[in-house]
């Protein structure tokens, strides 16, 4: 629940934080992910490198080409 839900008298409960799917981060892998500042050419390149096409790009980023 959001803070405003709690402020208006809604229920509140603790939620555990932290990732459970891995204990190692890899900077090289993270750098390969699309960035909010990437231009369309960089996004196309990163998607192609992962076997994805422009349709996938539009669906996953909500960008209109």
N, C-alpha and C positions, 0 to 999 in steps of 0.2 A: 504494500500500500504506500502511496506517496505521502509526503509530509502533510499536505493539505487534508488528506483523508484522516490522518491522526488528529490534526488540529480541530477538525469538525466533529470529533468524538467517535471516529471509526476505530476498528480494532487495530492493535499493534502487536507485532511479533518479531523476534530476532531471526535473522537469516544468516547462516554461516557464509563467510566470504572466502575468496581465494579459489584458484583453479584446482580442479581435481583431475584434469585430463593430462597433466604433464608437470614435471618438476624441473625441466630444463628449458631455458629460452635460448634461441639461436638468433643473433643479430643479423646474420646473412639471410636467414629465412624471413625475418621481419622486414628487412629492407626490400625484399622482392614483392611485398604486398602493395596493392595500390594505395596511394597517398591522396589525401584531400586536395593537395596542391598540384597533382599530376595533370598535365594537359591530355587531350584526347589521344595524341600519338603515343605517349607513354603508357596510357591505360590500354590501348590496343595491343601494344607490345607485351605488356605484362600478362594480359589475358591470353594472347596467342602462345606465350611461353608455357602456359599451363593447360594448353589444349582447348581453350575456350574461344568462341568467335564473337562477332559484334552483337549478335542476338543475346548471348550470355551477358555481355557488357551492359547492354541496355536493361536487361532484366535485373541484374544484380546491383547496378548502381543508380538506376532510375534516371539515367542520362538519356536525352533524346539526341540521336545523330541525324 
